[in-house]
């Protein structure tokens, strides 16, 4: 597991910090630095089909999921009445609970929220 966690907690709006966070994940991987990406709160909506309005943003997520892993907080899905089946099928997503998120965070030295 990487030592940097990127937490996506807001909706994706053109030109937002969330968009920059997705770009940052791709840049980090380009330097062989694998970030842990976790989607919580309204950030889980980024993982819905057709929510990524630019193809390159979807490509970034697909590469991160293949190489480093993409995680979504179970509680955030539940609050929005979503299931894993509702999310983008091309992205390999692992559902975690709050305890697993806390353990992952303990293993990281840098945590950034978008």
Phi and psi in degrees as a GROMACS rama.xvg file:
@    title "Ramachandran Plot"
@    xaxis  label "Phi"
@    yaxis  label "Psi"
@TYPE xy
-69.2689  167.271  UNK-2
-100.95  7.78043  UNK-3
-123.456  130.861  UNK-4
-114.185  129.13  UNK-5
-107.018  116.197  UNK-6
-102.112  120.654  UNK-7
-100.574  109.528  UNK-8
-121.202  -3.07907  UNK-9
-116.356  162.516  UNK-10
-66.8849  154.425  UNK-11
-85.0617  115.415  UNK-12
-122.74  135.857  UNK-13
-50.5626  129.453  UNK-14
79.9542  7.16862  UNK-15
-82.3718  169.901  UNK-16
-62.1866  -29.843  UNK-17
-62.0767  -43.2058  UNK-18
-60.1239  -41.2276  UNK-19
-65.4665  -34.9698  UNK-20
-63.1649  -39.0869  UNK-21
-66.1931  -40.7548  UNK-22
-64.616  -40.3643  UNK-23
-59.9045  -40.5716  UNK-24
-60.2094  -40.9978  UNK-25
-67.3272  -40.9931  UNK-26
-63.5459  -41.3882  UNK-27
-62.1879  -42.9207  UNK-28
-67.1937  -32.0095  UNK-29
-63.6149  -20.08  UNK-30
-104.766  20.7259  UNK-31
57.6908  37.4075  UNK-32
-120.149  105.551  UNK-33
-89.9272  108.122  UNK-34
-82.1509  154.602  UNK-35
-94.1353  123.079  UNK-36
-108.596  124.91  UNK-37
-124.805  130.959  UNK-38
-106.366  122.437  UNK-39
-133.653  168.886  UNK-40
48.4516  -133.725  UNK-41
-69.3816  -13.9028  UNK-42
-63.1003  -22.7623  UNK-43
-63.6587  -23.6808  UNK-44
-65.9325  -21.3801  UNK-45
-61.9008  -29.1585  UNK-46
-85.8905  -0.328606  UNK-47
-74.2584  146.448  UNK-48
-56.2148  140.309  UNK-49
67.9219  11.2257  UNK-50
-82.1504  -21.0669  UNK-51
-88.835  106.166  UNK-52
-78.3423  -8.39398  UNK-53
-122.224  132.612  UNK-54
-59.4489  -35.1434  UNK-55
-66.4858  -29.0574  UNK-56
-66.039  -41.1274  UNK-57
-65.0635  -40.5976  UNK-58
-59.5608  -42.4433  UNK-59
-58.1114  -47.1585  UNK-60
-64.1147  -39.7869  UNK-61
-63.7092  -41.8502  UNK-62
-67.2739  -43.7673  UNK-63
-60.5723  -43.0633  UNK-64
-64.6509  -36.569  UNK-65
-71.1658  -38.0904  UNK-66
-100.448  -33.9124  UNK-67
-123.989  -27.0554  UNK-68
106.848  139.282  UNK-69
-121.721  130.704  UNK-70
-121.573  148.267  UNK-71
-131.566  138.822  UNK-72
-77.4891  123.292  UNK-73
-54.671  -42.8399  UNK-74
-62.1806  -36.1088  UNK-75
-68.9322  -37.7771  UNK-76
-63.2463  -46.7096  UNK-77
-59.64  -44.019  UNK-78
-61.1613  -28.1568  UNK-79
-100.55  8.17338  UNK-80
54.5433  43.2113  UNK-81
-112.635  155.74  UNK-82
-124.27  170.709  UNK-83
-57.9075  -34.048  UNK-84
-66.5057  -19.1067  UNK-85
-80.6327  -15.2539  UNK-86
-88.4897  166.206  UNK-87
-53.2216  119.14  UNK-88
-69.0747  -21.9867  UNK-89
-79.3432  -5.56665  UNK-90
-110.996  127.977  UNK-91
-79.421  108.187  UNK-92
-116.057  134.187  UNK-93
-108.826  127.646  UNK-94
-86.7884  131.444  UNK-95
-127.992  159.161  UNK-96
-102.301  178.612  UNK-97
-61.4374  -36.307  UNK-98
-66.1841  -41.4333  UNK-99
-65.8499  -38.6737  UNK-100
-61.7138  -43.9081  UNK-101
-61.3799  -41.4312  UNK-102
-66.5925  -41.9568  UNK-103
-61.5644  -41.1915  UNK-104
-64.4363  -36.3895  UNK-105
-62.1067  -29.3039  UNK-106
-83.4984  -8.12458  UNK-107
-100.473  144.004  UNK-108
-95.5197  -21.2315  UNK-109
-128.79  128.039  UNK-110
-129.56  124.102  UNK-111
-124.809  139.496  UNK-112
-114.799  137.954  UNK-113
